[in-house]
Structures are given as structure tokens and as C-alpha cells.
Amino acid sequence: MHLYDVPLVFALIGLVLYTVLAGADFGAGAWQMLAGRGAAGERTRDHAHRSMGPVWEANHVWLIFVLTVMWTAYPTAFGSIASTLSVPLLLAGIGIIVRGAAYALRTGAESPRELRAIDRASAVSSIVTPFALGAAVGGIASRRVPVGNAAGHLFSSWLNPTSALIGGLAVATSAYLAAVYLAADAVRVGDRDLERAFRARALLAGVLAGAIALGGVAVLHSDARPLYQGLVRGAALGALVASVLAGAATLALVWWRRFEAARYTAALAVAAVVAGWGLAQHPLLLPGLTVARAAAPHDTLVAVVVAVIAGGALLFPSLGLLFGLLLRGHLDREPGAAQPVAEGRAILAASAPGLLGRAAAACLVAGIGFLTIAEQPWAHALGVAALLAFVVLGFFALESADQARL
């Protein structure tokens, strides 16, 4: 792996996290629309709102991350994509705004009529947004986005068979992820009726997503032949096989009501699809534009890698705490019943000396040195590995110091 590949790997990881986390949020919005009327429908909508409300905004961090990495590390490719695919990206942006506004407005709704209007707007945006983003990915994957400012067709670049396939798969996958997560949340709050309802939805959406994916092979064969050829050989084929196995395991776990484990296998299935696409398309970003040619200068790439690693040292523990509180049910309590949390403990523990802390500092220095001073690809690989080790060791150093103070 060369230095110019590293930001692309970061962007693909961010895309996976956005698909898995924000996709589940959009899927929850779709289930709100399909919940029906009556008391059962209201319970379904309230459950989806309570489960996704605490984390929906944090999920969109990953979209911002992907955009920032791409326009900094690969400006030519980013400009070409953003200009040619401006329509679906605009639709997705509007959908994200509407979905976010619905969370804020829902708590202030004064009548059932207002609540239904807000839920309908939220549900429509939850379908439009993943479809638009998937259609944009389809335009890139089918090589309909040429290099240059608005060089591609404004509509056929994303209104084509491959884009329709990936957009539809994005909607189905979002519904699938949401149903799995919401079934697990129903178990946590002890609502057996909602558990049974979302278990059935998860099985149905999983079968539908699998059928779309399998049927899409024929679409790719006829409409995006280079992508198809890349997917059916080498490492990309292995990634797709892993996705199929993870998807089948998820359905089995849902059938057996092992929803917590199903969360992770469902995420793995999605991650493998994104990895397969990246492997099948590499080394091209756009037609005639390789990753190496699209990459920014060396110093910019080093700055991106260092910034991402340093930011990850702050972001991942914070998000881990947020999702940990959510999955353990601490955010389900009423505000008055919340337990006090000691603030600043981790910050104080970070200054405690120890072997892990010194090892983390050494990895940080080594990583920056390898990436900024050395020029060989193997040295850059060591630099990235050292910075990743810094994040891991630093996290465990904080945790160890925190435990020592308890």
C-alpha cells in the first residue's frame, strides 16, 4: 500500500460506518411510514424515534468525514464527482436536513395531525436520501462520472440501471439494518410485541435485500461490465462471499432471536460489500484517473493521515461512550432518574504515567517520523501502523488509569 492509498482506505471505512449507522437511522424512518395507523403504529413510530434519536446526529459525522478526506486528498476526483452528481447529492442533503428537523419538531408537536405530518416528511426523506446517495455511488461505479467540472450528464449519470440498483439496495439495506437494531432495542426495553414485529420486518427486509443484490449481478453484467469483471475475481470476490455468509448468518441469528450478535454480522455484511466495490474499482477513481494521479501532494497526504489518526484518538472513545450508554439502556431513563456521571475522570487519568502511556507516545513519535521523513512505501506503512498502535495503546492506557482510580 502506498501513501496515496491510505486516505482512500480511511474514506471507505467512513463510508462503511455511515452506511451501517446512518443507514439504520434512515431505515427506521422508512418503518415509521409503514407502521400503519392506530395504537400499534404509534408505538412503532415512538420506538423508532426513541432508539435513533440520541445518536442520529453523531451518525452523520461519518459523511462529513468522507467528504473532508476526499476533497483534501483527492481534489480533482472530488470536484468531478460533486459537479456531475450535484442533483442526487443535493437531494440527499435536503433529505438529511428534513430528517434532522423532524427529530427536533417531533418533540414539540401539539396535535396528532402535526405529528403525522412530521412523521410523513421524515419517512419520505428517509427513503429519498439513501436512494440518492446510492444512485450517486452507482454513477461512479458504472464510470459515468468523467474527469472535469460538470463533465458528465446531469441526469443520466445517476438515472441509469446501475444507479437504480444500488439506490434500491441502499434503501432495502437501510430497512434491514434498522429492523435488526430496533428488534434488539425492543428486547432491551422488554417489549415483546415490538420485538416480534421488528423480527418479522428484519427477516423480510433481509430476504428482499439479498434478492436485490443477487438480481443485480445481471444488471452489472450488462450495464457496468468493468465493475462486474472486477467483482467476480480476486479479493473483491472474496469480499462478496464474506458478505453473503455474513448476511446469511444475520438472518439465522434473527430467526433465533440473537439480535445483539445480529447487529455485528449485519454490519459486517455491509462492510464487505463496500470493500468489494473498492477492490473491484481500484486503482481507478474515475475513468482515466487513477488513485495515484488523483492524489494531493505528499505533504498534504501526510497531514491528512496524521489529522485522521489524531482525530480518531478523540472521536472513537467519545462515540464508543455514546453508543455504550445507548446499548446499555442508560439513555432510556427519564431525565430525573439519570445517574450522576463523574466528569473529567478520563482527562485526569490521561496524565497518569505508565507503560502503556509511554508506549503510546513512542508510537506517535515513530508514526509521524515515518510518514513525514521517510519516502519509501514500506516506511509509510510502518508509520500508519504506528499511529494506529498509538490510538489503541492510548485508549487502553486511559482505561487502565481510570480503573486504577475506582
C-alpha positions in Angstrom: 0.0 0.0 0.0 1.3 3.5 -0.9 0.7 6.6 1.0 -1.7 7.9 -1.6 -3.9 4.9 -0.9 -4.2 5.5 2.8 -6.8 8.4 2.7 -8.9 6.3 0.3 -8.9 3.5 2.8 -10.0 6.0 5.5 -12.8 7.2 3.2 -14.0 3.7 2.6 -14.0 3.0 6.3 -16.0 6.2 6.9 -18.4 5.1 4.1 -18.9 1.8 5.8 -19.6 3.4 9.2 -22.0 5.9 7.6 -23.9 3.2 5.8 -24.2 1.0 8.9 -25.1 3.7 11.3 -26.9 6.4 9.3 -28.4 3.7 7.1 -30.1 2.3 10.2 -31.5 5.7 11.0 -33.0 6.1 7.5 -34.4 2.6 7.7 -36.1 3.5 11.0 -37.7 6.4 9.2 -39.0 4.1 6.5 -40.5 1.8 9.1 -42.2 4.8 10.7 -44.0 5.4 7.4 -45.0 1.7 7.1 -46.1 1.3 10.7 -49.8 1.9 9.9 -52.4 3.7 11.9 -53.8 3.0 15.4 -52.1 2.4 18.7 -49.7 -0.2 17.3 -48.5 2.2 14.6 -47.9 4.9 17.2 -45.9 2.5 19.4 -43.7 1.6 16.4 -43.0 5.2 15.5 -42.3 6.1 19.1 -39.9 3.2 19.5 -38.0 4.1 16.3 -37.8 7.7 17.4 -36.5 6.9 20.9 -34.0 4.4 19.6 -32.4 6.5 17.0 -32.9 10.0 18.5 -29.9 10.0 20.8 -27.4 9.1 18.0 -28.8 10.3 14.7 -26.7 13.4 14.6 -23.5 11.6 15.6 -24.1 9.2 12.7 -23.7 12.0 10.2 -20.2 12.7 11.4 -19.0 10.0 9.0 -20.5 11.6 6.0 -18.7 14.8 6.9 -15.5 12.8 7.4 -15.7 11.1 4.0 -16.3 14.4 2.2 -13.5 16.1 4.0 -11.0 13.4 3.3 -12.0 13.1 -0.3 -11.8 16.8 -1.1 -8.5 17.2 0.7 -6.7 14.1 -0.5 -8.3 13.7 -4.0 -9.4 17.2 -5.0 -9.7 16.5 -8.8 -11.9 13.5 -8.3 -14.0 15.2 -5.6 -14.7 18.2 -7.9 -15.6 16.0 -10.8 -18.0 13.9 -8.6 -19.6 16.8 -6.8 -20.3 18.7 -10.0 -21.6 15.9 -12.2 -23.6 14.3 -9.4 -24.8 17.6 -8.0 -28.5 16.7 -8.3 -28.5 13.5 -6.3 -26.1 15.0 -3.7 -28.5 18.0 -3.4 -31.5 15.7 -2.9 -29.5 13.7 -0.3 -28.6 16.9 1.5 -32.2 18.1 1.6 -33.3 14.7 2.9 -30.7 14.8 5.7 -31.9 18.3 6.8 -35.6 17.2 6.7 -34.8 14.0 8.7 -32.9 16.0 11.3 -35.6 18.7 11.5 -38.2 16.0 12.1 -36.4 14.9 15.3 -36.4 18.5 16.6 -40.0 19.2 15.6 -41.5 15.9 16.8 -40.9 16.7 20.4 -42.9 20.0 20.0 -45.8 18.6 18.1 -49.1 19.8 19.7 -51.6 17.5 18.0 -51.7 14.1 16.3 -52.2 15.8 13.0 -48.9 17.7 13.3 -47.2 14.5 14.5 -48.4 12.6 11.4 -47.2 15.3 9.1 -43.8 15.4 10.7 -43.5 11.6 10.5 -44.5 11.5 6.9 -41.9 14.1 5.9 -39.3 12.2 7.9 -40.2 8.9 6.3 -40.1 10.3 2.7 -36.7 11.9 3.4 -35.5 8.5 4.8 -36.2 6.8 1.5 -35.1 9.6 -0.8 -31.7 10.1 0.9 -30.3 6.6 0.8 -31.6 6.2 -2.7 -30.0 9.4 -3.9 -26.7 8.5 -2.2 -26.8 5.0 -3.7 -27.6 6.4 -7.1 -24.6 8.7 -6.9 -22.4 5.7 -6.0 -23.9 3.8 -8.9 -22.8 6.6 -11.3 -19.2 6.4 -10.0 -19.2 2.6 -10.1 -20.5 2.4 -13.6 -17.9 5.0 -14.8 -20.5 7.7 -15.8 -18.6 10.4 -14.0 -15.7 11.7 -16.2 -12.9 13.9 -15.0 -13.7 17.6 -15.2 -16.0 20.2 -13.8 -19.6 19.1 -14.6 -18.2 17.0 -17.5 -20.8 14.3 -17.1 -24.5 14.3 -17.9 -26.6 16.0 -15.2 -29.2 13.2 -15.1 -28.1 10.1 -16.9 -25.0 10.0 -14.7 -27.3 8.8 -11.8 -30.5 7.8 -13.5 -29.4 4.5 -15.1 -29.7 0.8 -14.3 -26.7 0.5 -12.0 -27.7 3.6 -10.1 -31.2 2.3 -9.7 -29.9 -1.0 -8.5 -27.5 0.5 -5.9 -30.1 3.1 -4.8 -32.7 0.4 -4.3 -30.2 -1.8 -2.5 -29.3 1.1 -0.2 -33.0 1.6 0.8 -33.5 -2.1 1.4 -30.3 -2.5 3.3 -31.2 0.5 5.5 -34.6 -1.0 6.3 -32.8 -4.3 7.1 -30.3 -2.8 9.4 -33.0 -0.7 11.2 -35.2 -3.7 11.8 -32.4 -5.7 13.3 -31.3 -2.8 15.6 -34.9 -2.0 16.6 -35.7 -5.6 17.4 -32.6 -5.6 19.7 -33.7 -2.4 21.3 -37.2 -3.8 21.8 -35.7 -6.7 23.7 -33.7 -4.3 25.9 -36.8 -2.3 26.9 -38.8 -5.6 27.4 -41.5 -5.0 24.7 -42.2 -8.5 23.2 -44.8 -7.2 20.8 -42.3 -4.8 19.2 -39.7 -7.5 19.2 -41.9 -9.9 17.2 -42.9 -7.1 14.8 -39.4 -6.0 14.0 -38.1 -9.6 13.9 -40.6 -10.2 11.1 -39.6 -7.0 9.4 -35.9 -7.9 9.7 -36.4 -11.3 8.1 -38.5 -9.8 5.3 -36.1 -6.9 4.6 -33.1 -9.2 4.7 -34.6 -11.6 2.1 -35.5 -8.6 -0.1 -32.0 -7.0 0.2 -30.5 -10.4 -0.7 -32.7 -10.8 -3.7 -31.9 -7.3 -5.0 -28.2 -8.0 -4.6 -28.3 -11.3 -6.4 -30.6 -10.0 -9.1 -28.3 -7.0 -9.5 -25.5 -9.2 -10.8 -27.3 -9.4 -14.2 -27.7 -5.6 -14.2 -24.0 -5.1 -13.6 -23.1 -7.6 -16.2 -25.0 -5.7 -18.9 -24.6 -2.1 -17.7 -21.3 -1.9 -15.8 -19.2 -4.6 -17.3 -15.8 -3.4 -15.8 -17.3 -3.4 -12.3 -18.8 -6.8 -12.8 -15.5 -8.2 -14.0 -13.7 -6.8 -11.0 -16.2 -8.2 -8.6 -16.1 -11.8 -9.8 -12.4 -12.3 -9.3 -9.6 -11.8 -6.8 -10.0 -10.2 -3.4 -13.3 -8.5 -4.4 -14.9 -11.9 -5.0 -13.7 -12.9 -1.5 -15.3 -9.8 0.0 -18.6 -10.6 -1.7 -18.6 -14.2 -0.5 -17.9 -12.8 3.0 -20.9 -10.5 2.6 -23.2 -13.4 1.6 -22.0 -15.5 4.5 -22.5 -12.6 7.0 -25.9 -11.9 5.6 -27.0 -15.5 5.9 -25.6 -15.6 9.5 -27.6 -12.5 10.3 -30.9 -14.0 9.1 -30.2 -17.1 11.1 -29.4 -15.1 14.2 -32.5 -13.0 13.8 -34.5 -16.2 13.4 -33.0 -17.5 16.7 -33.6 -14.1 18.3 -29.9 -13.4 18.9 -30.3 -9.8 18.0 -27.2 -8.4 19.6 -25.0 -10.7 17.7 -27.0 -9.9 14.5 -26.1 -6.3 14.9 -22.5 -7.1 14.1 -23.0 -9.6 11.4 -25.3 -7.3 9.6 -22.7 -4.5 9.8 -20.1 -7.0 8.5 -22.2 -7.9 5.5 -22.5 -4.2 4.5 -18.8 -3.5 5.2 -17.8 -6.4 2.9 -19.9 -5.0 0.0 -18.2 -1.6 0.3 -14.8 -3.3 0.4 -15.7 -5.4 -2.6 -16.6 -2.3 -4.6 -13.4 -0.6 -3.6 -11.3 -3.6 -4.5 -13.1 -4.1 -7.8 -12.6 -0.4 -8.9 -9.0 0.0 -7.7 -6.8 1.6 -8.9 -9.2 3.8 -10.8 -11.2 6.5 -9.1 -12.8 7.8 -12.3 -12.4 6.9 -15.9 -8.7 7.5 -16.8 -7.9 8.8 -13.3 -6.0 6.5 -11.0 -5.7 7.0 -7.3 -2.0 7.9 -7.7 -2.8 10.6 -10.3 -5.7 12.0 -8.3 -3.9 12.2 -5.0 -2.8 15.5 -3.5 0.9 16.3 -2.9 2.9 14.3 -0.4 2.8 16.8 2.4 -1.0 17.1 2.1 -1.4 13.4 2.3 0.8 13.2 5.4 -1.2 15.9 7.0 -4.5 14.1 6.2 -3.2 10.8 7.7 -1.9 12.5 10.9 -5.1 14.5 11.3 -7.3 11.4 10.9 -5.3 9.4 13.4 -5.2 12.2 15.9 -8.9 12.9 15.5 -9.7 9.2 15.8 -8.0 9.2 19.2 -10.7 11.7 20.4 -13.6 10.6 18.2 -13.7 6.8 18.7 -13.7 6.8 22.5 -16.4 9.5 22.5 -18.6 7.6 20.1 -17.9 4.4 22.0 -19.1 6.0 25.2 -22.3 7.3 23.4 -23.2 4.0 21.9 -22.3 2.2 25.0 -24.7 4.3 27.1 -27.4 3.7 24.4 -27.0 0.0 24.2 -26.9 -0.4 28.0 -30.1 1.4 28.3 -28.8 4.4 30.2 -30.4 6.8 27.7 -33.8 5.2 28.0 -34.3 6.7 31.5 -36.3 9.7 32.3 -34.1 12.8 32.9 -34.8 12.8 36.6 -33.8 9.2 37.0 -30.4 9.5 35.4 -27.4 8.5 37.5 -24.8 11.2 38.0 -21.6 10.6 35.9 -18.2 11.8 37.1 -16.8 14.3 34.6 -13.2 14.7 33.8 -12.1 11.4 35.1 -10.7 10.2 31.8 -8.9 13.5 31.3 -7.2 13.2 34.8 -6.3 9.6 34.1 -4.6 10.5 30.9 -1.8 12.2 32.8 -1.1 9.2 34.9 2.3 7.7 34.0 2.6 4.1 32.9 4.0 1.7 30.5 1.0 1.9 28.1 1.1 5.7 28.1 4.8 5.7 27.3 4.4 3.1 24.6 1.6 5.2 23.0 3.8 8.3 23.0 6.6 6.3 21.4 4.2 5.0 18.6 3.0 8.6 18.0 6.5 9.9 17.5 7.5 6.9 15.3 4.4 7.2 13.2 4.9 10.9 12.5 8.5 10.4 11.8 8.0 7.5 9.3 5.3 9.5 7.5 7.0 12.8 7.3 10.7 12.0 6.9 10.8 8.7 5.1 9.9 8.4 1.4 9.6 4.6 0.9 6.2 2.9 0.8 7.2 0.4 3.5 8.1 3.2 5.8 4.7 4.8 5.2 3.0 1.5 6.0 5.0 1.4 9.3 4.0 4.9 10.0 0.3 4.2 9.6 0.7 1.1 11.7 2.5 3.0 14.5 -0.2 5.7 14.6 -2.9 3.1 14.8 -1.0 1.4 17.6 -0.9 4.8 19.3 -4.7 5.1 19.2 -5.1 1.6 20.6 -2.5 1.8 23.3 -3.6 5.3 24.3 -7.2 4.1 24.7 -6.1 1.2 26.9 -3.8 3.5 28.9 -6.7 5.8 29.7 -8.9 2.8 30.6 -6.3 1.3 32.9 -5.7 4.6 34.7 -9.4 5.1 35.0 -9.8 1.6 36.6 -6.9 2.3 39.0 -8.7 5.3 40.3 -12.0 3.5 41.0 
